Amino acid sequence: MSGSLSPTLLFALGLFAALWLLAGLWAVGRGIAMQRRSAFVAGQTERLASLVEASPYLPVIVRSDWRIEASERLGRWLGISRGPRNFDELRGLDSGLDPEGHDALRQAILGAQRGAKPFMLSLKPQGGSRTIVIHGAAAPQAVGGPGSVLLWLSDATDGQQALAQARSERDEAMGAFEALSGLIEAAPFPMWFRDTSLGLALVNRAYVRAVEAKSAAAVIEARIELCEPVAGVSAGEAAEQARLAGAAQMRTIPVTIEGERRIMRVVDVPLAPEGGRVIGIAGYAIDVQELESERGAHRRFADTQRELLDRLSAAVAQFGPDQGLVFANQPFRRLFALEPEDVGEARPLARLLDAWRDSGRTPEVRDFPEWRQAHVDWFASTGAVEEDWLLRDGTHLHVVAQPTPDGGLLLIAEDRTEQVQLASTRDTLLRVRTATFDNLFEAIAVFAPDGRLHLWNQRFRRLWGVDEPTLAAHPRVDVLMGGLADRLSKPNQISIVQEVIRAATLERTQRAGEIRFADGRHFDFASIPLPDGNALLIMLDVSDSRRMESALRERNEALEAADKVKTAFLSRMSYELRTPLTSIGGFGEMLQAGYAGKLADQQQVYVDAIMDSVAVLGRQIDNVLDLAQGEAGTLAIERAAVDVRTLLDQALADVKPLADAEKIELVGNMSATLGSIDGDAPRLSRLVAGLLDNAVRFTAPARKTGGRVLLHADGDARGVDIIVSDNGPGMPEAAAAVAKGEQAGTATGGIGLALARQLVAAHGGTMEVLSEKGQGTMVRISLPRGA
């Protein structure tokens, strides 16, 4: 058994041999099938190649290394002598693709290689009229390998060209539609589309956000409308109105956007291709809340601006882009006599210029049509234009035309008649001022705040001996005066002039001084601050005044010396007269008393006469002394309480004998309110007695009968008024002298009036004398109660 094979091994060998046999049979069968398939594929390939060759399309493979696999037909289509094997061979000088087409094809192939993006190009080879349409896309891996591009070329010279064009237009339209769809979807405002049933068919994201929905589908399914009914018109009804009208319908309504109330402009647009049946209603809503707010604010601003323009003094008018008058303020209407219809009808500027010419509101020109056209052209000017118009009635207008950004025109007219007149008046005043300055007796110069000479007159120039060009250079005061010091008798005094000018310009204080020139002339000068900041220097020649002052001073000294001599003489003479008069009075009183024995009647009359004369002479001496002291300012008043009624009664009693002797009626009229005053009783008694005595003595010669002297007195809380009047001949010269505070002559009783005036003044009172020739004299004395 060991030398023979076992049954198991024999079975395994038999099975293995069977398997090999079966494998051989399968391989033979497979080989036969593959041979048959290969023959089929070869035949099929030949048939496909024939079909491709016969097809109007030509396949071209462009590999990644830019080698080309294509039939010889490619060379014939491109007008190339042999079939191209490289991409660069597609371009020739007079055949093949032109540089632009070659480069466009290269860029398209690159795009297909990099992004696997199909493309289509329409190219025309050079030297022929053939049009080749190229469809390109990335080639399958089995065809050309990685980076290869398969091109299908077709000769579209006839119908294919139109088809390619249509396809290109279709692609462009689809691209535009996609872009438009993307634009609508990305629009920030709600947009929608309604189908023929006016139901929502399309909404964008802004619509979905506005109605706070989850999605566009939810909006369409739930038919959520953006606009609620307004004035009974729903959104669907508004769309129906747009469809019936066949035109876009717009309305501005409040809409709730994302929970906030906004003003929206809603537009419904019927869509009808080429005027056909309406296929739907497109709509959109634009938020105009800010626009309406700004429009309202602009309207309020325009109204406020027009109210402001009406308050201006300048005439302002506004013209629109159509050259029609839009607005004119009240001054403009008054100035150009505009009627309300001129603004209401928006009359153009050209017509207004014609009307203004007829009414004399335009200047007189030689060629008015040309002038009018030039002013109508203001609308097209690039900047403001200014003109001056002189009207027939003498009105001067300054006109400014400013084009506005909207193509309109702003016209401003200012009446400068008064300014022109003022300018003319100013020029006249300047000439008058110059002439006045040059003819003044004073030397005048005006210095600016910086110390420079501003104005001067000819007397100033001649005074200092400076030539005109030097002054015309407007030198500073220190430079000017520094060169004029030698004109003065004391050159260092020039600094005084500089200091005075500096004080007026900087410190704004007025200063004065005096200088003496080397030729002996004297000048008073002063610097006066002017309201405009300048300083006025005035120099007055006082040489003659100084000489007259010196002469008057010498004369005054002589008069003062003479007055002192007179006062001393009067005092001495009064003393010398009073001493013997006292002796005479003393001896007369002794004779009256009988110390020398009893006197006979005739002797007694003589002694009484002597005593009367002594009393009169004593009073005259007292008057002379008081008058002298009053003029010297040394009159002493001894004040005490004086009963006015008693004083006046005594004065009447003292003058009564003289009045009776002269047959003059003496009347006293005293009020019960006289009371007392604070004064010097003896002097007041002499004052009243002297006035009564003068009145009696001046009335007696003129009135042989009917002479009358009245003493009237009245009092109040402030003081006492005493009036002495007569019906004598009057003394106007004395009255005038006393009214002026002067001393009248003795021929008119002047010593009494002068003394009365001094006594009244010494008591703090006033004295008034009224006298008319032939009518009499009245003396009124007012004395205060206290000192």
Secondary structure, DSSP 8 states (H G I E B T S, - for coil): -TTS--HHHHHHHHHHHHHHHHHHHHHHHHHHHHHHHHHHHHHHHHHHHHHHHHSSEEEEEE-TTSBEE--THHHHHHT-SS---BGGGGB-SSSBB-HHHHHHHHHHHHHHHHH---EEEEE--TTS---EEEEEEE--HHHH-TT-EEEEEEE-TTHHHHHHHHHHHHHHHHHHHHHHHHHHHH-SS-EEEE-TT--EEEE-HHHHHHTT-S-HHHHHHHT--SS--BTTB-HHHHHHHHHHHTS-EEEEEEEEETTEEEEEEEEEEEE-GGG----EEEEEEEE-HHHHHHHHHHHHHHHHHHHHHHHSSSEEEEE-TTSBEEEE-HHHHHHHT--HHHHHTT-BHHHHHHHHHHTT-S---S-HHHHHHHHHGGGG-SS-EEEEEE-TTS-EEEEEEEE-TTS-EEEEEEE-HHHHHHHHHHHHHHHHHHHHHHH-SSEEEEE-TTSBEEEE-HHHHHHHT--HHHHHT--BHHHHHHTSGGGBSSGGGHHHHHHHHHHHHTS---EEEEEEBTTS-EEEEEEEE-TTS-EEEEEEE-HHHHHHHHHHHHHHHHHHHHHHHHHHHHHHHHHHHHHHHHHHHHHHHHHHHTTT----HHHHHHHHHHHHHHHHHHHHHHHHHHHHHHHHT------EEEEHHHHHHHHHHHHHHHHHHTT-EEEEEE-TT--EEEE-HHHHHHHHHHHHHHHHHHHHHH-SS--EEEEEEEE-SSEEEEEEEE-SS--HHHHHHHHTT----GGGTHHHHHHHHHHHHHTT-EEEEEEETTTEEEEEEEEES--
